[in-house]
Amino acid sequence: MATADIRFKRMQGEYRTLQDAQNRLFDKVDRYEAALLGLNEVVTENRERLERVEETVAENREMLQAIIEHLEVPYKPPMGFTKE
């Protein structure tokens, strides 16, 4: 066959094109995966930090309430949109 060599070279070129497209796709998927893993770490860190902040606020609230009671401060918590 006179055209077998030409067909084989064309098939090799198509295969390389397909491989290049797949490699670009895999590279994008790898970058997305890395980005998602990074975001997941940030979310976890933020959740832990928020929990520590909530614990600190609760402790501060308890201390403030103890001070109010100790000093017998006439304190009424806000009632919303009512006039006093």
Phi, psi and omega per residue, in radians:
M1 nan 2.222 -3.095
A2 -1.341 -0.453 -3.062
T3 -1.726 0.015 -3.083
A4 -1.048 -0.742 -3.135
D5 -1.140 -0.701 3.125
I6 -1.143 -0.759 3.128
R7 -1.127 -0.693 3.121
F8 -1.099 -0.768 3.115
K9 -1.112 -0.681 3.101
R10 -1.127 -0.729 3.117
M11 -1.113 -0.703 3.087
Q12 -1.081 -0.742 3.124
G13 -1.100 -0.751 3.111
E14 -1.130 -0.680 3.134
Y15 -1.124 -0.771 3.114
R16 -1.093 -0.696 3.108
T17 -1.090 -0.762 3.115
L18 -1.121 -0.765 3.116
Q19 -1.068 -0.756 3.126
D20 -1.076 -0.755 3.117
A21 -1.105 -0.758 3.113
Q22 -1.110 -0.734 3.127
N23 -1.082 -0.722 3.098
R24 -1.107 -0.724 3.115
L25 -1.105 -0.805 3.137
F26 -1.098 -0.661 3.095
D27 -1.092 -0.732 3.100
K28 -1.108 -0.765 3.127
V29 -1.061 -0.730 3.115
D30 -1.084 -0.713 3.128
R31 -1.167 -0.719 3.095
Y32 -1.100 -0.717 3.125
E33 -1.091 -0.777 3.118
A34 -1.084 -0.718 3.124
A35 -1.127 -0.745 3.132
L36 -1.138 -0.694 3.098
L37 -1.110 -0.708 3.087
G38 -1.099 -0.762 3.113
L39 -1.112 -0.677 3.118
N40 -1.087 -0.705 3.089
E41 -1.112 -0.737 -3.138
V42 -1.125 -0.733 3.126
V43 -1.093 -0.746 3.121
T44 -1.091 -0.785 3.106
E45 -1.077 -0.754 -3.138
N46 -1.131 -0.661 3.122
R47 -1.119 -0.764 3.122
E48 -1.113 -0.731 -3.139
R49 -1.157 -0.698 3.110
L50 -1.095 -0.702 3.104
E51 -1.087 -0.713 3.108
R52 -1.144 -0.683 3.119
V53 -1.128 -0.752 3.132
E54 -1.102 -0.675 3.088
E55 -1.121 -0.737 3.133
T56 -1.125 -0.735 3.121
V57 -1.099 -0.728 3.123
A58 -1.103 -0.737 3.107
E59 -1.105 -0.762 3.129
N60 -1.105 -0.694 3.117
R61 -1.090 -0.768 3.125
E62 -1.102 -0.741 3.129
M63 -1.130 -0.754 3.137
L64 -1.107 -0.730 3.107
Q65 -1.097 -0.704 3.113
A66 -1.118 -0.704 3.117
I67 -1.133 -0.764 3.126
I68 -1.034 -0.791 -3.139
E69 -1.176 -0.711 -3.107
H70 -1.130 -0.727 -3.124
L71 -1.521 0.005 -3.138
E72 0.925 0.824 3.127
V73 -1.346 2.253 3.106
P74 -1.307 1.525 -3.064
Y75 -1.964 2.274 3.023
K76 -2.082 2.246 3.097
P77 -1.132 2.640 3.136
P78 -1.057 2.484 -3.071
M79 -1.855 0.165 3.136
G80 1.747 -2.301 -3.012
F81 -1.733 0.582 3.114
T82 -1.738 2.584 3.082
K83 -1.484 2.493 -3.136
E84 -1.736 nan nan
